[in-house]
Amino acid sequence: MNDHIYKKIELTGSSTAGIQEAIENAVSKASKTIHDMRWFEVVETRGHITDGKISHWQVTIKIGFALVE
């Protein structure tokens, strides 16, 4: 079994639909330039309120990926 070396980056995804979509938006965008992603962890969740209702979600995540040779 090979030893793996990982790197983590921090991203903030956003969505008007909800937390899961905000996370999926961040992962989807990152997957276009970052390869071999292995996991994510939620660091922070926040939102914007308009007229007493949630109008926008922002979720900050860390994504771990393997460094390749």
N, C-alpha and C positions, 0 to 999 in steps of 0.2 A: 504494500500500500504506500502510495506517495504521500509525503507531507504536503500540506496545502498552506499557502499564505493568503490571507484575506485583507481587504481594504474596506472601510466603511465610508460612505458619503451621506450627507444630510440634504434632504430635499423637502420642499413644501408643495403639496398638491392642493388644488382647490376645486370646488364643485358647488353648484346650486342645489344639487339633488341629495347630497348626504356624505357622511364620513367615508363609507366604503368606496364611493365613486371618486372622492378626492384622493384616496390612497391608490386606487387603480389608475387614475390619471397620471400620478407621479411615476408609478412603476412602468406604465406603458411608454411614457416619454423617455425615461431613463433607458429602457430596453433598446432604444434605437441607436444608442452610442456605447452603452456599457454591456459587456458580455459576461456570461457565467455568473449572473446574479443568483444568490443562494437564499437570502432571507431578508426580512424587513422587521423593524421594530418601530412602534409608534412612540414618538417623543413628546408631542404636544398636539392638542386639539383645541381649536378655537373657531369662533364664528362671528358673523356680522348680523346685527339685528336691525330690521327696518319695520317701523310701524308695529312694534310688539311681536314680530314674527322672525324666525330665522330665515335669512335671505341668502346666506353664503357660508360655506364651510371651508376651513383651512386646516390641513393635517400635516404636521411635520413628521417625517419618518427618516430613519437611517436604513440604508440598504447596504447589505454586505455582499461582496462579490470576490471570487477567487482571482488572484493574479496568475496569469499564464506565462509560460516561458516563451 
